[in-house]
């Protein structure tokens, strides 16, 4: 047990040291940034499916999956305590109608623990909710630099989940999230003299929002053998609309900028009176979300399923950023995927015990810019490699996808994302056979 906990914290330290920028997407300019995937590497490798439940993996997407049946291999006495930690790195090619560029980013994705207690199951952990990380420039017809936009930060969540097994087939659960973080945005307006020469002093606007609040997620999960070998699994989750508190500040500065090194020296600074305009503390509305899915499979052999998610993103609103030029419509996502295990109890050939995953997703993000709906597509693959006993594993995932469009002077992103996680399982307490 101690050795496995040490492995988890080593992995967490390595991911956190490497993953300093959660995103480099220009679309993180809008709203609360690019929303992070809420599931595990195992989920993401199956197109984002959040409907599958077993006794050795944590499913963050449905709190009902924290409850479950005991393991036959442990004489039906218990289920394992589960620990998992994951991170990812993304390489993107950004394309416009006339140019292209490349970016890289890395991210800590999650750390979680699941504890079984009879028919109950509890879980707690930490996940990023959204990420902001962009640097954009706007130039005039003569290629003179007019504006530079930069942003960083994001929203994180600490979650506590509770699941209860009503019957052998049906479980219910609830998750409470405490969301916190900050978003920082700045804009530099570059000016020139009559001869077109770059002025020594420029104007910069800086805005910071510190966010916090609670939201909840409720779920149902159904799991039943419908033949001797065939199992049906179904999932339903709902997240009600909630408001986060946003404490805001804004400053205007006169700065001296070195265009080549991008270094800045503040010459003069004043703080905007947001109290007078009622913007010092605002409510940021996170929209409600509903997911439903089902799938069929043979336990410890294969599974295939589909899931549909809809979110009332049209209700998203933050008055502090109402002038960004973006609007919102209701978002949706369709996912399909599954896994295959050649022979889960093979000791002679370890590759037969590996879990092979694949899937794809089609998503309308709900973001609308210049009358263009921003859509996203991803195709994913993954493998679960047994580590130590048969219940622990390392998971590797790879996703190829695209986001956005080059129409209406927008940016299309072609990205490749690599994910890595450790999923470790063991008994928390063991009964002594001898005193």
C-alpha positions in Angstrom: 0.0 0.0 0.0 2.7 2.5 1.0 4.7 1.8 -2.1 1.7 2.4 -4.3 1.0 5.7 -2.6 4.6 6.7 -3.1 4.2 6.0 -6.9 1.1 8.2 -7.0 2.8 11.1 -5.5 5.9 10.7 -7.6 3.7 10.7 -10.7 1.8 13.7 -9.5 5.0 15.7 -8.8 6.4 14.8 -12.3 3.2 15.8 -14.0 2.8 19.0 -12.0 6.4 20.0 -12.7 6.0 19.5 -16.4 2.4 20.7 -16.8 2.5 24.5 -16.2 0.3 25.6 -19.0 -3.1 23.9 -19.3 -3.8 25.1 -22.8 -2.4 27.2 -25.7 -5.7 27.5 -27.6 -6.7 30.9 -28.9 -10.3 29.9 -28.1 -9.4 30.0 -24.4 -9.7 33.8 -24.8 -13.5 33.5 -24.4 -15.5 32.9 -21.3 -13.7 30.9 -18.6 -11.3 29.4 -21.1 -11.1 26.0 -22.7 -13.1 23.5 -20.7 -11.0 20.5 -19.6 -12.2 16.9 -20.1 -13.8 15.7 -16.8 -13.0 12.0 -17.0 -10.0 9.7 -16.8 -7.5 8.7 -19.4 -9.5 5.4 -19.7 -12.7 7.4 -20.5 -10.9 9.7 -22.9 -9.4 6.8 -24.8 -12.9 5.6 -25.6 -14.1 8.8 -27.1 -15.0 10.3 -23.8 -17.5 7.6 -22.7 -18.5 8.0 -19.1 -21.0 5.1 -18.9 -18.8 2.1 -18.0 -18.2 0.9 -14.5 -16.0 -1.8 -13.1 -14.4 -2.5 -9.7 -10.8 -1.4 -10.6 -11.1 2.0 -12.3 -12.5 5.3 -11.1 -15.1 7.0 -13.2 -15.3 10.7 -12.4 -18.1 11.4 -14.8 -20.9 9.6 -12.8 -20.8 9.6 -9.0 -23.1 6.5 -8.9 -20.1 4.4 -10.2 -18.3 4.9 -6.8 -20.7 2.2 -5.5 -20.6 -1.4 -6.8 -20.4 -5.1 -6.2 -17.6 -6.8 -4.2 -15.0 -8.8 -6.1 -15.4 -12.5 -6.4 -11.6 -12.8 -6.4 -11.6 -11.5 -2.8 -14.4 -13.9 -1.7 -17.0 -11.1 -2.1 -15.6 -9.4 1.1 -14.7 -6.1 -0.4 -13.8 -3.9 -3.3 -10.4 -2.4 -3.7 -9.4 1.1 -2.7 -8.6 2.9 -5.9 -6.0 5.7 -6.5 -5.4 7.4 -9.8 -3.3 10.3 -11.1 -3.2 11.5 -14.7 -1.7 14.2 -16.9 -1.5 15.1 -20.6 0.5 17.0 -23.2 -0.9 18.5 -26.4 0.8 19.7 -29.6 -1.3 21.9 -31.9 -1.0 23.4 -35.4 -2.9 26.7 -35.7 -4.1 27.6 -39.1 -5.7 30.8 -40.5 -6.6 31.5 -44.1 -3.1 32.9 -44.7 -0.7 31.6 -42.1 0.1 28.8 -39.5 1.9 28.3 -36.3 2.6 25.6 -33.7 2.0 25.5 -30.0 2.6 23.0 -27.1 1.0 22.7 -23.7 1.0 20.3 -20.8 -1.5 19.8 -18.0 -2.1 18.0 -14.7 -5.5 16.3 -15.3 -6.5 14.7 -12.0 -5.7 13.1 -8.7 -8.4 11.0 -7.0 -9.1 8.4 -4.4 -12.1 6.0 -4.1 -12.9 4.2 -0.8 -15.6 1.4 -0.6 -17.7 1.0 2.5 -20.2 -1.9 2.0 -22.9 -0.7 -0.4 -21.6 2.8 -0.2 -18.6 4.3 -2.0 -16.8 7.6 -1.5 -14.5 9.5 -3.7 -12.5 12.7 -3.5 -10.0 14.4 -5.7 -8.7 17.4 -7.6 -9.3 18.3 -11.3 -8.8 21.4 -13.5 -12.2 22.6 -14.7 -11.0 25.1 -17.4 -7.7 26.5 -18.7 -6.7 29.9 -20.1 -3.5 30.3 -22.0 -3.2 32.4 -25.2 -1.2 35.1 -26.9 -2.8 36.8 -29.8 -1.8 39.7 -32.0 -3.7 41.9 -34.4 -2.0 43.8 -37.2 -3.1 46.4 -39.7 -2.9 46.3 -43.5 0.8 47.4 -43.4 1.5 44.6 -40.9 2.0 47.1 -38.0 1.2 45.6 -34.6 -2.0 47.1 -33.3 -3.1 44.9 -30.3 -1.5 42.1 -28.3 -3.8 39.9 -26.1 -2.5 37.6 -23.5 -4.3 35.4 -20.9 -3.5 32.8 -18.3 -5.1 31.0 -15.4 -8.2 28.8 -15.1 -10.7 27.2 -12.9 -10.0 24.1 -10.7 -12.3 21.9 -8.6 -12.0 19.8 -5.5 -14.7 17.2 -5.5 -16.3 14.8 -3.0 -18.5 12.0 -4.4 -20.9 9.6 -2.7 -22.5 6.5 -4.3 -25.0 4.0 -2.9 -26.0 0.7 -4.4 -29.8 0.5 -4.2 -29.9 -3.0 -5.8 -27.4 -5.3 -7.3 -28.0 -3.6 -10.7 -28.9 0.0 -9.8 -26.7 2.7 -8.1 -27.3 6.3 -7.4 -24.7 9.0 -6.5 -24.1 12.7 -5.9 -20.9 14.8 -6.3 -20.2 18.2 -4.7 -17.6 20.4 -6.4 -15.8 23.4 -4.9 -14.7 25.5 -7.8 -11.9 28.0 -7.4 -9.2 29.8 -9.5 -8.5 33.0 -11.3 -8.4 34.3 -14.9 -6.0 37.1 -16.0 -6.4 38.9 -19.3 -4.4 41.8 -20.7 -4.6 43.9 -23.8 -1.8 46.3 -25.1 -2.9 48.9 -27.6 0.1 49.9 -29.7 0.4 53.4 -31.1 2.6 55.1 -33.7 3.6 58.7 -34.5 2.8 60.5 -37.8 5.9 59.0 -39.4 4.8 55.5 -38.5 7.4 55.0 -35.8 6.7 53.0 -32.7 6.0 55.2 -29.7 8.0 54.7 -26.6 5.0 54.5 -24.3 1.9 52.3 -24.8 -1.4 51.6 -23.1 -2.2 48.4 -21.3 -5.5 47.1 -19.8 -5.3 44.3 -17.2 -8.2 42.4 -15.8 -8.3 39.7 -13.1 -11.2 37.6 -11.9 -11.0 35.5 -8.8 -13.7 32.8 -9.0 -15.2 30.5 -6.3 -18.4 28.6 -5.7 -20.1 25.2 -5.4 -21.9 23.1 -7.9 -23.3 19.6 -7.9 -23.6 16.5 -10.1 -26.1 13.7 -9.6 -26.1 10.3 -11.4 -27.7 6.9 -11.9 -26.0 3.8 -13.1 -27.6 0.5 -14.2 -25.7 -2.7 -14.8 -27.3 -6.1 -15.5 -26.4 -9.4 -17.2 -29.1 -9.9 -19.9 -27.6 -13.3 -21.1 -25.0 -15.6 -19.7 -22.2 -13.6 -21.3 -23.8 -10.2 -22.3 -24.0 -7.3 -19.9 -26.0 -4.1 -20.3 -24.8 -0.8 -18.7 -26.6 2.5 -18.7 -25.8 5.9 -17.3 -27.6 9.2 -16.6 -26.0 12.3 -15.0 -27.4 15.8 -14.5 -25.6 19.0 -13.4 -27.9 21.8 -12.3 -27.1 25.4 -13.3 -25.1 27.3 -10.7 -23.5 30.7 -10.1 -19.9 31.3 -9.2 -18.8 34.4 -7.4 -16.3 36.5 -9.4 -14.3 39.2 -7.6 -12.9 41.5 -10.2 -10.2 44.1 -10.6 -9.1 46.1 -13.6 -6.1 48.5 -14.1 -5.0 50.8 -16.9 -1.3 51.3 -17.3 1.2 53.4 -19.4 4.0 51.0 -20.2 7.3 51.0 -22.0 7.5 47.9 -24.2 10.4 46.2 -25.9 8.7 44.7 -29.0 11.5 42.2 -29.6 11.9 40.8 -26.1 8.2 41.6 -25.1 9.5 42.9 -21.8 7.3 45.6 -20.1 8.1 48.4 -17.7 5.2 50.1 -16.0 5.5 53.9 -16.2 2.1 54.8 -14.6 -0.9 52.9 -13.4 -4.5 53.6 -12.3 -7.2 51.3 -11.0 -10.6 51.3 -12.6 -13.6 52.0 -10.3 -15.5 48.8 -10.8 -17.6 49.5 -7.7 -19.3 52.5 -9.4 -20.3 50.3 -12.4 -21.3 47.4 -10.2 -18.6 45.1 -11.7 -16.4 44.6 -8.6 -18.2 41.4 -7.7 -20.4 39.6 -10.3 -22.0 36.3 -10.8 -20.7 33.9 -13.4 -23.4 31.4 -14.5 -22.3 27.9 -15.2 -25.0 26.2 -17.3 -26.8 22.9 -16.6 -25.7 19.7 -18.3 -27.4 16.4 -19.0 -25.7 13.1 -20.2 -27.3 9.8 -21.1 -25.7 6.7 -22.5 -25.8 2.9 -22.8 -23.6 0.0 -24.0 -23.2 -3.7 -24.2 -20.3 -6.0 -23.5 -18.9 -9.2 -22.0 -17.4 -8.6 -18.6 -13.6 -8.6 -18.6 -13.6 -9.1 -22.3 -15.1 -6.2 -24.4 -17.5 -3.3 -24.2 -19.0 -0.9 -26.7 -21.3 2.1 -26.0 -22.6 5.5 -27.0 -23.3 8.6 -25.0 -25.0 11.9 -25.7 -24.5 15.1 -23.7 -26.3 18.4 -24.0 -25.5 21.6 -22.1 -27.4 24.9 -21.9 -24.4 26.9 -22.8 -26.7 29.6 -24.1 -27.2 30.5 -20.5 -23.5 31.2 -19.8 -23.0 34.8 -18.7 -20.4 37.0 -17.1 -21.1 40.8 -17.3 -17.4 41.7 -17.0 -16.6 40.0 -20.3 -19.8 40.9 -22.2 -17.9 42.8 -25.0 -15.6 40.0 -26.3 -17.6 39.6 -29.5 -18.6 36.0 -28.7 -22.0 34.6 -28.2 -23.1 31.3 -26.9 -25.6 28.6 -28.0 -26.5 25.3 -26.4 -23.7 22.8 -26.7 -23.8 19.1 -27.4 -21.5 16.1 -27.7 -21.9 12.6 -29.1 -19.4 9.9 -28.1 -18.9 6.3 -29.1 -16.2 3.9 -28.1 -15.2 0.8 -26.2 -12.4 -1.6 -25.2 -11.2 -5.2 -25.8 -9.1 -7.5 -23.5 -7.8 -10.6 -25.3 -7.4 -12.7 -22.1 -7.7 -11.0 -18.8 -6.3 -13.9 -16.7 -3.4 -14.8 -18.9 -0.2 -15.0 -16.9 2.1 -16.4 -19.7 1.6 -13.4 -22.1 1.2 -10.0 -20.6 0.0 -8.4 -23.9 -3.1 -10.6 -23.7 -4.0 -8.9 -20.3 -3.7 -5.4 -21.8 -6.9 -3.4 -22.4 -7.1 -1.9 -25.9 -9.4 1.1 -26.2 -10.7 3.3 -29.1 -13.4 5.8 -29.7 -14.4 9.1 -31.3 -16.5 12.2 -30.4 -18.3 14.9 -32.2 -18.8 18.1 -30.3 -20.5 21.5 -30.7 -18.7 23.6 -28.1 -21.5 26.2 -27.8 -19.1 29.1 -28.7 -20.1 31.3 -31.6 -17.7 33.8 -33.1 -18.3 35.9 -36.2 -21.5 33.8 -36.7 -19.4 30.7 -36.9 -20.2 27.8 -34.5 -17.0 26.4 -33.1 -17.1 22.6 -33.4 -14.6 19.9 -32.3 -13.8 16.4 -33.4 -11.6 13.8 -31.8 -10.5 10.2 -32.5 -8.8 8.4 -29.6 -6.9 5.3 -28.9 -5.4 3.8 -25.7 -3.9 0.9 -23.9 -4.1 -0.2 -20.3 -0.9 -2.0 -19.1 -1.1 -4.3 -16.0 1.2 -3.2 -13.2 2.0 -5.5 -10.3 -1.1 -7.4 -9.5 -4.0 -7.8 -12.0 -6.0 -4.9 -10.6 -3.4 -2.1 -11.1 -2.5 -0.6 -14.4 -0.8 2.2 -16.3 -2.9 3.8 -19.0 -1.6 5.5 -22.2 -3.9 7.5 -24.4 -3.6 9.3 -27.8 -6.1 11.6 -29.4 -6.1 13.2 -32.8 -8.5 16.0 -33.4 -9.5 19.4 -34.7 -11.2 22.5 -33.4 -12.6 25.6 -35.1 -12.5 26.8 -38.7 -10.6 29.1 -41.0 -13.8 30.8 -42.1 -14.6 34.4 -41.1 -10.9 35.1 -40.2 -10.9 32.4 -37.5 -8.4 29.8 -36.4 -8.5 26.1 -37.0 -6.6 23.9 -34.5 -5.3 20.4 -35.5 -4.1 18.8 -32.3 -2.5 15.6 -31.0 -2.9 14.9 -27.3 -0.9 12.3 -25.3 -2.2 11.2 -21.9 -0.7 9.1 -19.2 -2.2 7.8 -15.9 -1.6 5.4 -13.1 -4.6 3.5 -11.7 -3.6 1.6 -8.5 -5.7 -0.7 -6.5 -5.3 -2.5 -3.2 -6.9 -3.5 0.1 -7.1 -0.7 2.6 -7.3 -3.0 5.6 -6.8 -6.8 5.6 -8.1 -9.2 8.2 -5.4 -11.1 10.1 -5.6 -14.9 9.7 -3.5 -15.4 12.8 -3.1 -13.4 16.0 
